[in-house]
Amino acid sequence: MDRAVIIPALNPEACLEEITDRLWEQHIQIVVVDDGSREDCLPFFCRLGAKCTVLHHKEKRGKGAAIKTGLAYIREELWECSVVGIMDADGQHLPEDMEKLLRKAAGNPEALILGSRTMDGSVPWKSRAGNLITRKVFRLASGADISDTQTGLRAFSRELLDFMLGIPGERYEYEMSVLVACAREKVPMIEVPIRTIYHDKNNSCSRF
């Protein structure tokens, strides 16, 4: 398999197993990174191990650290992997959209591909407000205009692995730091429209 997807997970819900099953059906390698989840999640991760590579942090280190653990594993162990995706574990991203981003990344090896949500009334107000603020700040700081700066659905080619690993940040800030670094280093950022599933109006299912 020449494609791999990293899924950072903290105390994941059952929907993660459905996500990994659907990615597996699309012939995508899956690297799940357990970021110090509760002990009672261990049987769940063991079950995922039948189709996924599962990496563990002994304690919670943050989403950025979990992503970097997955990136380092792909760089060192998955030599055949040419395209890398990152998605959240909470069921808000569709595997079909991840597939779409991976295809786009394969055709644009120099670029970061972003899955961008339409910020309409279906998006919880906290997400809309947060995205509006960060979008404006990001545009002022970098000169780049990204419609969805908070998206967790991303893809890029192996050519960018070392670049992504060298970007500072261990927690949530890592994802924004990636955008800043790409803008600074003139790495193209291509947005692809995606559908995002919200389980309730407050987006309460998110674990990170």
C-alpha positions in Angstrom: 0.0 0.0 0.0 1.4 3.4 -1.0 -1.0 5.5 1.1 -1.2 5.8 4.9 -3.5 7.7 7.2 -2.6 8.9 10.7 -5.4 9.1 13.3 -4.5 10.6 16.7 -6.8 9.2 19.3 -7.6 10.1 22.9 -10.2 7.9 24.7 -11.9 7.2 21.3 -15.5 6.2 20.8 -16.7 3.2 18.8 -17.0 5.2 15.6 -13.2 5.0 15.2 -13.5 1.3 14.4 -16.0 2.0 11.6 -13.6 4.7 10.2 -10.7 2.3 10.2 -12.8 -0.5 8.6 -13.8 1.8 5.7 -10.2 3.1 5.2 -9.0 -0.5 5.1 -11.6 -1.3 2.4 -10.0 1.4 0.4 -6.6 -0.2 0.7 -5.1 2.5 2.9 -2.6 1.7 5.7 -3.8 3.1 9.0 -1.6 4.3 11.9 -3.6 5.0 15.0 -1.7 6.9 17.8 -3.1 6.4 21.2 -2.2 9.6 23.1 -2.4 8.2 26.6 -6.0 7.0 26.7 -7.6 5.4 29.7 -6.7 1.9 30.6 -10.2 0.6 29.8 -9.6 1.6 26.1 -6.8 -0.9 25.7 -9.1 -3.8 24.5 -10.5 -1.4 21.9 -7.0 -0.6 20.6 -6.1 -4.3 20.6 -9.1 -4.9 18.4 -8.0 -2.2 16.1 -4.6 -3.8 15.8 -6.1 -6.5 13.5 -6.2 -3.9 10.7 -4.1 -1.0 11.9 -0.7 -0.2 13.3 -1.4 1.1 16.8 1.2 3.2 18.5 0.9 4.2 22.2 2.0 7.2 24.3 2.3 6.2 28.0 0.7 9.5 28.9 -1.1 12.3 27.2 1.3 14.4 25.2 -1.0 16.3 22.9 -2.4 16.1 19.4 0.6 17.5 17.7 2.9 15.0 19.4 0.6 12.2 18.4 0.7 13.3 14.8 4.5 13.5 14.9 4.7 10.0 16.3 2.7 8.8 13.4 4.8 10.8 10.9 8.1 9.4 12.3 6.8 5.9 12.1 5.8 6.3 8.5 9.2 7.8 7.7 11.1 5.0 9.3 9.0 2.0 8.7 6.6 2.5 5.7 9.1 3.0 2.9 6.5 2.2 0.2 4.2 5.0 1.4 4.2 8.0 -0.9 1.1 9.9 0.3 0.2 10.6 3.9 -3.2 11.7 5.3 -4.2 12.9 8.8 -7.8 12.7 10.1 -9.6 13.0 13.5 -10.9 10.0 15.4 -14.3 11.4 16.4 -16.3 10.5 13.2 -16.5 14.1 11.9 -14.5 13.2 8.8 -15.7 10.8 6.1 -13.2 8.2 4.8 -14.4 9.0 1.3 -13.2 12.6 1.8 -9.9 11.3 3.1 -9.6 9.3 -0.1 -10.3 12.4 -2.1 -7.5 14.4 -0.4 -5.0 11.5 -0.8 -5.7 11.5 -4.6 -5.2 15.3 -4.7 -1.9 15.0 -2.8 -0.6 12.3 -5.1 -1.1 14.7 -8.0 0.4 17.7 -6.2 3.4 16.4 -4.3 4.7 19.9 -3.5 1.5 21.0 -1.7 -0.4 20.6 1.5 -4.0 19.5 0.8 -6.7 20.8 3.2 -10.2 19.4 3.6 -12.2 22.6 4.0 -15.7 22.7 5.5 -18.4 25.1 4.4 -18.9 27.5 7.3 -22.7 27.7 7.1 -25.4 27.4 9.7 -24.9 23.6 10.0 -21.5 24.2 11.7 -21.7 24.7 15.5 -21.4 28.4 16.4 -18.2 27.9 18.4 -16.5 26.3 15.4 -17.7 29.1 13.1 -16.6 31.9 15.5 -13.3 30.2 16.2 -12.6 29.7 12.5 -13.5 33.3 11.6 -11.1 34.7 14.2 -8.2 32.4 13.3 -8.8 32.9 9.6 -8.5 36.7 10.0 -5.4 36.5 12.3 -3.8 34.0 10.0 -4.4 36.2 6.9 -2.9 39.2 8.7 0.1 37.3 9.9 0.9 35.3 6.8 -0.8 37.0 3.9 -2.4 33.7 2.9 -6.2 33.3 2.9 -7.4 29.8 4.0 -11.1 29.4 4.4 -10.9 26.7 7.1 -7.8 27.1 9.3 -9.0 24.6 11.9 -9.6 21.6 9.7 -8.1 18.4 10.9 -8.3 16.6 7.6 -5.1 17.0 5.7 -2.9 15.2 3.2 0.6 15.6 1.6 3.2 13.6 -0.2 6.2 11.9 1.4 8.4 14.7 0.1 7.0 16.9 2.9 7.5 14.4 5.8 10.7 15.9 7.1 9.3 19.4 6.8 6.2 18.5 8.8 8.3 16.8 11.5 10.4 19.8 11.9 7.5 22.2 12.6 7.3 23.0 16.4 4.2 22.3 18.5 3.0 19.4 20.6 -0.7 20.1 21.2 -3.4 21.9 19.2 -1.1 24.7 18.1 0.8 22.3 15.9 -1.9 22.3 13.2 -1.9 26.1 13.0 1.9 26.1 13.1 1.9 23.9 10.0 -0.2 26.5 8.1 2.1 29.3 9.2 5.2 27.3 8.2 3.7 26.5 4.8 2.9 30.1 4.1 6.3 31.2 5.2 8.2 28.6 3.1 5.9 29.1 0.1 4.5 25.6 0.3 1.2 25.6 -1.8 -1.9 25.0 0.2 -4.8 23.6 -1.8 -8.3 23.4 -0.3 -10.7 20.6 -1.2 -14.4 20.9 -0.1 -15.5 18.2 2.3 -18.5 17.2 4.3 -18.2 17.3 8.0 -20.5 15.5 10.4 -21.4 17.1 13.7 -23.1 14.9 16.3 -24.7 17.8 18.1 -24.9 21.5 18.0 -22.1 21.9 20.5 -19.7 19.5 18.9 -19.4 17.7 22.2 -18.0 14.4 20.9 -14.6 15.9 20.0 -11.9 14.4 22.3 -9.0 16.8 21.4 
